[in-house]
Amino acid sequence: MAVDYEYKQVTFLPRVSRAEIRRVLTDDAEYGDWELTRMTVYWGGVRRAEVRRRVIRVQRTA
């Protein structure tokens, strides 16, 4: 059985501090079960975080 993931991209403007980015990603991880898979920094200072979480499929038992 393959593991399925749901992905989400979060984009941060250059004026957002590293502390604020850390707080947002920590909140996503703690309350939404998201985990960071990739952080990319582009020219101009824009940062894009890719996060994922496991999709739980419920199977009928009866």
Secondary structure, DSSP 8 states (H G I E B T S, - for coil): ----EEEEEEEE-TTS-HHHHHHHHHHHHHHH--EEEEEEE-TTS-EEEEEEEE--------
